[in-house]
Amino acid sequence: MAAAEPHQLDPSEYISHHLTNFSTKHQTKIIDFSVWNLDTLFWSVLMGLVTIFVLHLAARKATPGVPGRFQCAIEMLVEMVEDQSKSMIHGSRHFIAPLALTVFVWVALMNSLDFIPVDLASRVIGWVGLSGTIDHIRIVPTADLNGTLGIALGVFILMIYYSLKIKGPKGFGHELISAPFGSHPLLWLPNLLLNIIEYLAKTISLGMRLFGNMYAGELLFLLIALLGSMWGFGADTTVLGFVGHVIAGTVWSIFHILIVLLQAFIFMMLTLVYLGQAHDKH
């Protein structure tokens, strides 16, 4: 008996396959904290370690003389972050400025994983003999809402920490019930509800903004990849598909470089803005 041929994915199955995370179990609910996206965790931690290594290498190899290209690039980043943090943080920046630099480099590296060909990960899994254990993997952590909301949650914790540190528990509590409408007892509950909504909105929008842009970019790369694989879906326009794949892929990759860096910059700037607001007293 002849061996059964492997199932050929149609376009919708192809996209769905590449947008599915390698998780501990299948998620059946909108919110399920028992599900862990292992690929998001792996690539996030790996890019975090790369960030630490790059910044440590730059600090260790820094020289007072004429800087090389690598040192010059890092110094430009440090100067840019320092200028932005100086204009937004009215207080000590010994922790916040390095935090902002780390966030920018880390998010930029995670976003840059989107430039890796979409089918390369599946091929590597097959080459190393893990195809029976790992069927699919997503290598862009910022295209996973769990990853971006996790980073945003870290920023939220820092907002609360600095609010308590700068204003004290009494001052922070007073601000929650007295801003923005006033300190009259009848306004305490509306003020508190509005401040809670504001904190939740900041956290959710911070994670959703990065996720939405990177998810859209990943989806477009998948659609472009389908142009180069039209012959696998029974179409007779393989030459046009290949040409469209090359042209569209090149144009979108060049444009996506701007998106990758811009989203990292926006995330860093919003982090500084929120921490700066935590330093301000009302």
N, C-alpha and C positions, 0 to 999 in steps of 0.2 A: 504494500500500500504506500502510495506516495505521501510524503510529509505535507502537512497542511501549510499553505502559504501564510506568511504573517499578514495580519490585517493592515490594509492600507488606510491611513488616516485621511479623512476628507478635511477641507479647510477649517471648518468649525471645530472638529476634533483636534486638529493640529494646534490651533490657538489655545483651546481649552487645556490641552496637555501641557503646553509651555507656561501657562498661567497658573498651574497647580503647584502648590508648595509640597515639599517632602516633609510630611508631618508625622507625629507620633500616632495619630489616628485620624479618621475622616471626620471633618467638622460638619455637624448637622444643625447647629444653632448659630444665630448671629454672633452671640457672645458665648464662648466656651473656653474657660481658662485652663481646662485640662488638655487642650490641644497645643502642642509645641511645634512651631515651624522650624525644624532643625536646620534647614538650609539658610534661613534668615539669620539664625543665631550664629552659625558657622562663619558666614561671610561677613557679618557685622563685627564679630570678634577678630577675625583675621585682618580686616581693614583697620580696626582699632590698633592692633599690634603693629601693622605697617606704619600707621601714623606715628606711633610712639617711636618706632625705630628711625623713621625719617627725621623727625624733629630732634631726637637724641643725637643722630649722626651729624646734623647741621650744627648743633651746639658744641659737639666735641671737636669738630673740624674747623670751627670758626677761627679766623686769623685776623689780626689788626691791620694787615697790609691790604693790597689790592685783592678784593674777593673774586673767587671763581664764579662760574655761572650758577652752580648749585647754591652757594652761599648767598649770591646776589638775589636769587629768586626767593629764598627764605627770608632774607632781610627786607625785601619789598613787602612780603606778606606780613611780617612782624610790624613793620612801620604802618601799613594800612590798618591792621587790627588795632594797634596802639592809638592811632589818630581817631578811629571810630569810638573806641572805648573811652577815650579822654573826653569826647564831646557828649557822652551819654551817662557816664558813671561819675557821680559827684561823691567821691570817697576813694577808699583804697582799691586799687586795681591789681594788686599782686596776684590774686587768684583769677579774677574775671577776665583779664586780658589774655593770659595763657589758655584759659578755658575757651574763649572765643576763637583763638587760633586753632586749637585742637578740634573744635567743632567744625570749623571751615574745612580743614584738611580732611578730617574723617568723613564728613558728608560728601565732599568732592570725590574722594576715592571710592566710596560706595556707589555714588552716581556713575562714576566712570566705568564700573563693571558692565554697564549697559552697552558699551562698545564691543564687548566680546560677542562673537557670532552666536546666534540663538541656539544653534544645533551643536555647538562645540562641546557643551557640557554633557549632552547625551552620548556623544561619540567617546568622550574621555571615560565616562562610566562604563561603556562597553569595552574599551581598551584595557581597563584595569580589572575587568571581570566582576564588576559589581552590578551588572544589569539585572540580576535576579533579586538583589536586595534593594537597590535604588532604581526606581523606574523613571523618575523625573526629578529635576532640581531647578530652582530659580536662583540665579546668582546675583540679583539686584535687590539688596535688602530694603532700599528706600522705595521700591515698587510694591512692598508689602505693608499694608496699613498697620499691622502689628509692630513692625520695626519702627516706623516713623512716629507712631503714638508712644512707643516706648521711650524714644529720645525726647519727645515733647513732655512726657511725664517727668523725666529727669530735670528738664528746665522748670517745670511747675514746682518740683521739690525745692529747687534753688530759689525760686521766687519766694516761697514761704519762708525758707531759711533766712534769706537776707532781710525780709520784712520783719521777722522776729529779732534778728541780730541788730539791725539799725534802729528800729522803733521800740524794741522791747515788747514783751507779751502784752503789757497794758496799753501801750501806744498802738500796737497792731490791732488789738481787739477794739479799741476806741475808734480807729479808722474804719473798721468793718461796719460799725453800726452808725457812724456819723457822716460818712462820705457816701455820695456827693450832695445829698439834700440838706444836711444839717444834723445837729445833735439833739433835736427835740425828741423826747421819748416816743411820740407817735410815729416818728420816722425811722426808728431803729430797725423794725422788721423789713420795711421796703429797702433800706440801705443794705442790710445784710443779704437779702435775697439778690439784689442787683450785683453786689460784689461777688457772691458765689457764682452767679451766672457769668460774670466777667472773667473770673479765673478759669471756669470751665471752657468758655469760648476761646480764650487765649490758647489753652492747651490743645483743644481739639482742632482749632483752625491751624495751629502751627504744624501739627502732624498731618492733617488732611491736605494742606497746600503742597507740601513736599511729595506726599504720596500721589496726589492727583497728577502732578506734572510728570513724575517718573513713570507712573503706570501708563499714562498716555504715550509717552515716548517708547516704552517697551512694547506696547500694542502696535504702534506704527512700525517698529522694526520687524515684528512678526508678520504684518501685512506685506511689508517689502520683501521679506524672505519668501513669502508665498509666490511672489512674482517670478522668482528664480526657480521655483519648483512646479511650475504649471504643468509640465509633462506628467507629473505624478498624479494629476487629477483628471486625466483624459482630455486635456485641451490640445488644440492643434496650433497654438500660437507660442511655441516654446521659444523661438528666437526673439519675438517681441517681449515675452516675459523676461527673458534673460537681460535684454537691453534695458527694460524698465527697472529691473532689479538693480543693475549696476548704477544707472543714472540716479534713481530715487534713493538708493542706499548711500551713494556718495554725498548727494546734496543734504540728505537728512542727517548723516553722520557729522558733516561740517557744522550744520546748524545746531546739532545736539551738543556740540562742545560748548557753545554759549549757554545752552539750557543747564547743562551739568554744573558749570561754574556759577551761573546766575542763581540757581536754586540753593547752592551751598552758601553763597554770599547772603541771600535773603534770609536763610535760616539763621546764620550767624548774627545778622543785623537785628532780627526780631528777638533773638536771645538777649542781645545787649539792651534792646529797648525795654524788654520786660524786666530785666534785672535792674536797669536804671530806674524804672518806675517803682521797683521795690525799695530803692534808696530814697525816694522822694517822700517827704512828709506832708500830709494835708492838714 
